[in-house]
Amino acid sequence: MNHPLTSPLSTPLTAQPVSPAGSSRTFSVMALPLGYEAQHVFQSRGGSVLLPAGQRVTPRFLWMLQQSQIGFVELTDLEAGFLAERGVNTSARPPRVPAPQGARTDAARTIERDLVKPHALSVVRAGPPFKDRFRDLRGQPYDEETRTSLSEHDARSERQLRDIFASMKETPEQGASDPIDVGPFGEIILGYMDHLRADADLVHASALIGDRQDYLVRHSLQLATLAMGIASEIGYDARNVMLVGLAGLLHDVGMLQVPPEVRGADRQLTDDEFDLVTRHVEHTAAILARAHGLPHVVRLAAYQVHERRNGKGYPSGCHGGQIHPYSQILGVADTYLALVTGRPHQLPVLPYRALETMLDLTRDGAFEPKLVQALLRVLSLFPLGSDVLLSNQAVARVVRSNGIDYTLPIVVLTHGPDGEVLMDGPQIDLTQERSLQVIQAVAPALLSGETDERRENGAV
């Protein structure tokens, strides 16, 4: 039986040019959902047919586009609207490159003289790996008591962080001279460290649930927990893991100084607005200077989160060893989360597609390979919470990672081979069931409405 998500590509990429009815728009192939059936013809910018109407987007089709160095397709407005109805970002475009190092502000230069010291760019490990304290729960379902405890800590942390952020202002008339108590931030991080020890997979699966109504607060918590997971995976001790978490929690406080209509815009930003956003790192450094007792390295790490090893980051275009290791961890986590949870002005992509993008960026030199490998071990190649098609044509939800076996996660069946919805499907460890393997990721929009209802009810 041919599964509807795996229809083969039957038409070559070199067909004759055609003119689709109506106007068209350019669309990034990175946002095309696997399994999507074209309602109208997909064309290259030169007008050649890439995918005829009625054919589906398959891994082979995307691979052929990549091999042909085709990054964009032309879609009719009708097709783009059809995709938008399914939650696909039809306005995706390549990210802007921030201003070069020579264009940074005087404020940035002053901050860097204060923060960036050669001796401050190293990590001293003074204890056993924090991960040694993690419970090995492979093959076990999530414990309801642990899930409830984590949910309560999440809610409490969100309320606490929301209140603190509301009081953190930079301008004198808004209380810039008031010191900031770092104690509550430490309590939040230590609480998540307790839950990482209890069930790291559960923490990371929960962290990937976004909240567009309070993006800044939720993203700060997400980044802190995922970055701590990566830091633990590469062998950091408890103190270093805690400092990474603190930097992640505080890295975006400068966004509070960006006008709400800009940071919350549900559209592509103008170049001037984008410049305002990139300057939030300067505001972050200024605000954190008021946090008495905050280790210098946390302020430095928060300031450098958006730097990249290949020099394509901001605010200074630093390279490699000029970027603190904490910041490099946070940069990996921040980029991945931006892809899978989206931004106020950008819809999310499938987790599997996000990891492919991370690997591409690593090949381009943006990230340290060992950090992206650690991200893979934390989440698996098909990340926690994502839906996958198995080789027996069943659909499953990824519930646990399997360490270095990141192509073989632990899953729970949600649909049988014939498409029937399974309300209480079995859990399968793919390292033990070698007859099964993951074929591809599945876009949630391609699953039935019954599955959406089960998600809302917490059944999957």
N, C-alpha and C positions, 0 to 999 in steps of 0.2 A: 504493500500500500504506500503510495506517495504521500508523505506528510505535507500539509499546506505550507509549512515553514521552510521546506527544503527543496523547492522546485528548482530544477537546473537552469542555468543560463543557456539559452539555445540560440541567441543571436549575437554575432560578433560585434566588436566595437567600431567597425569601419564601414557601416552602412552609408548610403548616400544621404546628403543633407535634405531635411524636410523643414517645412514651416508650420509649427503648431498653430492651432486656432487661438486667437486672442494674444494679449501681451504676455511677456515672460519675465522671470526674475532669476538672478544667479543664486545658487544654493550650495552650501558646503556639503560634500559627500560624507563628511564625518558625522553629520546629523541624520543620515538616512537610516531608518530602523530596519534591522534584519527581518525578513519575512513580509515587508510591506509590498502590496501589489499595486503597480503603477496604474493609475486611472487614465493617464495620458502619456504620450511619449516623453522619455527623458532624453535631452540632447546635450552635446558638448557645447562649449561657447562658440565653436566653429560651425555648429549646426548639424553635426553628425549624430545619428541615432545611437544612443548608448543602451537604452532599455525600452523595448516596445511596450505599448499599453497591454495590460493583462499579465505581464511577466513580474516575478517577484525579485526583491533585493536579496541576494544570497551572499554568503561569504566569498564564493568564487567571483561574483560580479564585483564586489568591493576590492578583492585582490587584484583583479584585472585593471580596475581603475587606478589602483596604486602603482602597478607595474607600468602603466601607460602615463604615469605622472599627471593624472587628471584629478584635480582637487575640488573642482566645482562643476555643477551641471546646470543646465537651463530648464526651469520648470514653468509650465503655464501658470497663470494666476489661479486658475481653478484647482490645479494640482497642489499648489502651495497652500491654498485654503483648506483643501482636504487633509493635508498633513497637519496643519495648524490645529484643526479640530481634534486631532489625536495627540495633542500635547507636544508636537515636534517643533523645534525652533527653526522656522523657515527664514529667519533673517540672520542666520549665523554667518560670521565673517571672521577673517584672521584677526588675532588680537593686535592692538596697537603696540608699537615699540615705544617705551618711555623715552623722554628726552635724554640725549647723551650726557656723559659725565660732566662735560664742560658747561652744560646748561643748568646744573643744579644751583639752588639758591644759596645766598650767603648764610641763611639759617642752617641749611644742611651742612655746609662746611664747618660751621661752629660746632654743631652737634657731633660731627665725625671726629674733630680734634679732641672732644671731651670723651667720646665713647670708644673709639677704635684704637686700642693699644696693642702692639704685637704680642705682649705677654698675656693678653686677655682672649686670644683666639684659640686656646687649647682647652681640652677637657681632661681633668684629673679624676681618675677612677679610684675611689677609696673604700670599696667594699665589694661584696659578691654581687653577681648580676641579679637585678630585681626579678627577672623572669624565673629565677630558681624558686621563687615563692608562689608561682602560679600553680593552680590546681590543674591536673591533666584530666580533662573531661571529654576527650574524644570518644564519640559513640554514645554519649549520654545526652538526654534531652535537657532543655533549660529547666532549672529548678524554679518553681513558682515563688517560693519565699525570696530567693535571690532576685528574681525579676521584679517583685513588688518593692524590695528594698532599693533597687537601682532606680525604679520609676519615682519613688519618693525622693531620693537624693537628686535626681534630675529636676523635678519640679521645684524643690527647695533651692537648688543652685540657680535655676533660672530666675526665680523671684528675687533672690539675693543679688544676683549680678545685674538685674534690671534696675534695682534700687540704687546700687552703687554707681552704675553708668549714668544714671540720671543726675547724680550729684557731682560727677567729674567734669568740671569745666576748666577751660584754660585762660579765659580773659579775666582781668582783675575784677571787673564788676560782677563776675559770676563766681568769685571765691577762689582765684588762682593761688592765693597765699595759704589756703587751708591744706594742711598735710593730709596725705592719703594713708589710711590704715591698711596694711597688706595682710593683716590677720585673716579676714574673711576669704581672701583669695586662696590662702594656704589651706584653709579648712575645706574649701571646695575641691582642691586638687587632692588632698589627702583622702577625702571621701571616695573619689574616683579610683585612687590607687588601691584602696581596700576592695573595691568591686572588681578591679582588674585581677587581683589575687584570687578572688572568688570565682570569676567566670569572665575571662578576657573576651571571648567570642560574643557573649551577651552584651558587654559594654560597647563593642565596636558595631554590632548590628543595630543597637539602639541609637548610637551616635549618628548613623546615616539617615535617620528620619529627620527631614528638614521642617522648618517652620517659617514660612514666608511672612508671617505677621510680625515676627520679632527676629528678623534675620541676624542682626548684629550679635545679640545675646546667644542665640542658638549656635551660630557659626563659631563663636569663641569657645563654647563648650565642646563642640565637635572637634575643633582643631586641637584643643588641649588633650582630649582623650586619645585621638588617633596618633598624635605625635608621641604621646607617652608609650603607646603600643609599639611604635617603630623604635623608639629609644630602648625599650626593654628588649626588643628582638635583636638588637646589635650588641647587647651585653652591658648596657649602662646599669650602674648601681642605683639604689633607691633615691639618693640625694640628687643625682644628675637627672633621673627621670622626673622628679618633682620640679626641678628648675626648668626643664623643657616644658612641662605642663603649665607652670606659671607664665612663662613667656608666651605660650600659645593662648592662654586665657586673656592676656593683656595686650596682645599684638595689635589689635584693631581699635583701641580706645581713642586713637586720634581721629577715627571716622566720625566721632561725635561732633567734631568741629567742621565737618563737611555738611553743607546745607542739606536738610532732609529731602528736599525735592530732587537733589542730585543723587545722594546715596540710595534713595528708595525708588529711583526712576525705573519704570517698567518698559524701557526702550533703550536703544543703543545711545551711549553718551556722545556728546559732541567732543571735539578735541580739547576745548577749554575746560569742559566738565571733567574729562579724563585727567587733565593736569591737576585739577583740584583734588581728585581722588588720590592720585599718586603722592601728593604732598601730605597725606594723612600720617605718613611715617614720622614727619617732623613734629606734628602735633602729639603723636604717641610719645616720642622722646621727651617733649616738654612736660607733658602730664605726668609721666612716670618719674621725672626728676623730683616730684613732690611726694613720692611714695617712700617715706622714711623707712629704712631697714630693708628695702628691696635690693637684693644683690646686684652689683653692677652688671654682671653677665646677663641677667634677665632683661635689663633695659637694652643692652647691646643686641641680644638675640631678637627681641621684639622689633628693633629698628631695622634689622637686616633680613627679615622674613622674605621680602620680595626680591632680594638679590639672587642671581643665578650664576653657577660656576662658569658658564661660557661668556659672562659679561653682559648678557642681554637683560638683566634685571634692573631694578631701581632701588634707592635713589642715586647710587654712585657708580653703577656698572662694574661692581667688584668681580674679581675672578677667583675661582678655586679657594686657595688657602687664605684669601683675604676675608672670607665669609666664615663666621663662627659655626662650628659643627651643629650647635643647637638650631641655628637659623636654617641650615641646610635640611635638617630633619623637618622643621616646621614648613619650609618651602614645599617639600614633597607632599606633606599632608594637606597643606592649603590648596595646592593646585588640584589634587585629586578631589577634594571636597567641593571645590568650585565647579568641577565638571559634573559630579554626580548629584549634587544638591541644587546646582544652579545659582544664579545671582538674581536680585530683584529684576534685572533687565535681561536675564538670559535663562532659558529653560535648561533643565538637566539633560544629560545623555545617559545611555545605559552604562552601568558600572564596568562591564567588560570592555566597552568601547573606550571608556575613560582610561582604563589600564593600558589599552593599546596606545592611546595618546601619550601616557606617561612614558612608555617604552620609547616612543618616537622622540620625545623631548630629551630622554636620557641619551639616545644615540646622537642627538644634536649637542650634547655636552652640558645641558642645563642642570642635570642632577648627578650626584654620585651614584653609580650603579648599585653599590651595596645597599643604599637606602631604599631604592625602588624594589630591589629584591626582598628587603625586609618588609616593605609594604605588601608585596605579593604573599609572603609567608603569613602576615597578620590577617589578610583578607581572603586569600586564595585568588587564582586567576579569574574565577567567577565569584565575585565578592559576596559577602554575607548579605542575605536578603534578596539577592537577585534570582531571577527565574531562568532555568536552563532546559534545553531539549536534550534528552538522553538517547543513546543509540537504539533503544527499543521503542522509540517514538513517544515515550511518556514525558511529561513535563514535571519538573521538581523545583523546590525552593532550597537554596543553599542556606544551611543553618550553622555549620561549623567549618573552620578551615582545617587543613591537615598538614600544617607546617611546611616542610620542604616539598611535600607532594601537593603543590598548589594547583595542579590540574585535576586533582581527585578529591574534591571537598566532600563533606558529609551533607546529605540532602534529605528532604522530606518530599515524597511524591504528592503532587497536587492535581495532576491529570493522568489518567491511564492512557495506554497506547491508542485507544479508540477515541480519546478526547473526553471521556467521562470525568466529571469533577469528583475528586476524592476528598471527602470531608475530614477524614482521619487517616491520611495516607501513612505508610510505613516510613521509618527513617532508614537510610541506606548509607553505609560508609563505602565510598567508591574505591578505597584502597583494598577493601575486602571482597568487593563484587567486581572482579576483573572482567566479567563478561559485559559490564556496562561502562560507558564512558560519556562524557559531555560532548555533544555535537556542536552546540552553539548557544549563545545567550538568546533569550526571548524577550521581546519588548512587551511590557505589561499591557499595552493597548491591544495586543494581539490575542490576549487571553480573554476568556468569557467574562461577562458581567458577574457571574456567580463567584469567580475568583476574587473580583474586586470587593464583593460583599464579604467574603471570608476574610480578606485582609482587614477591612474595616472592623470586623468583629474579633480580630486578633487570632483567627484560627490558623493563619499561616504566617 
